Amino acid sequence: MARSLRSIEMDFGKAKRQARELDEVAGNLEKLSGTQLEETLNQLGTNWTGDNSLKYIGKGKVLQGNIDKTAQAIRQVAQAIRDIAEAIYEAEMEAWERAHNRD
């Protein structure tokens, strides 16, 4: 039995909202990595000198790179959700139209 038009549209909207939420999470991570962590590492470099300082800041830079990669992966997941949701929506709408236009 074909799904209702409302059900199809609600599921599509839900998928788009979830993708937007993931984009927000990725944006928050990028902000954390780009501004907050960068400023913290710069302040550490200014106020703390020596070998241990350089090692710690180096680890911070590695962390920053990992955060950036995670944010990028989250954005890719969000895009995949959008792409899949669009394909499913189009297929379900086509099936709905066929089911309701049998004359």
C-alpha positions as CSV (number, residue, x, y, z in Angstrom):
1,M,0.0,0.0,0.0
2,A,1.3,3.4,-0.9
3,R,2.2,5.8,1.9
4,S,0.2,9.0,2.4
5,L,1.4,12.2,0.8
6,R,1.7,13.8,4.2
7,S,3.8,10.9,5.6
8,I,6.2,11.2,2.6
9,E,6.6,15.0,3.1
10,M,7.0,14.7,6.8
11,D,9.7,12.1,6.5
12,F,11.5,14.2,3.9
13,G,11.3,17.3,6.1
14,K,12.6,15.3,9.1
15,A,15.6,14.1,7.1
16,K,16.4,17.7,6.0
17,R,16.1,18.9,9.6
18,Q,18.5,16.2,10.8
19,A,21.0,17.2,8.0
20,R,20.7,20.8,9.1
21,E,21.4,19.8,12.7
22,L,24.5,17.9,11.7
23,D,25.6,21.0,9.7
24,E,25.2,23.0,12.9
25,V,27.3,20.5,14.9
26,A,30.0,20.7,12.2
27,G,29.9,24.5,12.3
28,N,30.3,24.5,16.1
29,L,33.3,22.2,15.8
30,E,34.8,24.4,13.1
31,K,34.3,27.4,15.3
32,L,35.8,25.6,18.3
33,S,38.8,24.6,16.2
34,G,39.2,27.8,14.2
35,T,38.8,30.5,16.8
36,Q,38.7,29.2,20.3
37,L,41.4,26.5,20.2
38,E,43.6,28.7,17.9
39,E,43.4,31.6,20.4
40,T,44.1,29.3,23.3
41,L,47.2,27.8,21.6
42,N,48.4,31.3,20.7
43,Q,48.1,32.5,24.3
44,L,49.9,29.4,25.5
45,G,52.7,30.1,23.1
46,T,53.0,33.7,24.4
47,N,52.8,32.9,28.1
48,W,54.6,29.5,28.3
49,T,58.0,29.0,26.7
50,G,60.3,26.0,26.5
51,D,60.3,22.5,25.1
52,N,57.2,21.3,27.0
53,S,55.3,24.3,25.7
54,L,56.2,23.4,22.1
55,K,55.2,19.8,22.6
56,Y,51.9,20.8,24.2
57,I,51.1,23.3,21.4
58,G,52.0,20.6,18.8
59,K,49.5,18.2,20.4
60,G,47.0,21.0,20.3
61,K,47.6,21.5,16.6
62,V,47.1,17.8,16.1
63,L,43.8,18.0,18.0
64,Q,42.8,21.0,15.9
65,G,43.4,19.0,12.7
66,N,41.4,16.0,14.1
67,I,38.5,18.4,15.0
68,D,38.6,19.8,11.5
69,K,38.5,16.3,9.9
70,T,35.6,15.3,12.2
71,A,33.7,18.4,11.2
72,Q,34.3,17.7,7.5
73,A,33.1,14.1,8.0
74,I,29.9,15.3,9.7
75,R,29.2,17.6,6.8
76,Q,29.7,14.7,4.4
77,V,27.2,12.7,6.4
78,A,24.7,15.6,6.3
79,Q,25.1,15.8,2.6
80,A,24.6,12.1,2.2
81,I,21.4,12.3,4.2
82,R,20.1,15.1,2.0
83,D,21.0,13.2,-1.2
84,I,19.4,9.9,0.0
85,A,16.3,11.7,1.3
86,E,15.9,13.5,-2.0
87,A,16.2,10.2,-4.0
88,I,13.7,8.5,-1.6
89,Y,11.3,11.4,-1.7
90,E,11.3,11.5,-5.5
91,A,10.7,7.7,-5.7
92,E,7.9,7.8,-3.2
93,M,6.3,10.7,-4.8
94,E,6.4,8.9,-8.2
95,A,4.9,5.8,-6.6
96,W,2.2,7.9,-4.9
97,E,1.3,9.6,-8.2
98,R,1.1,6.2,-10.0
99,A,-1.1,4.8,-7.2
100,H,-3.4,7.7,-7.2
101,N,-3.6,8.3,-11.0
102,R,-4.8,4.9,-12.1
103,D,-7.6,5.6,-14.4
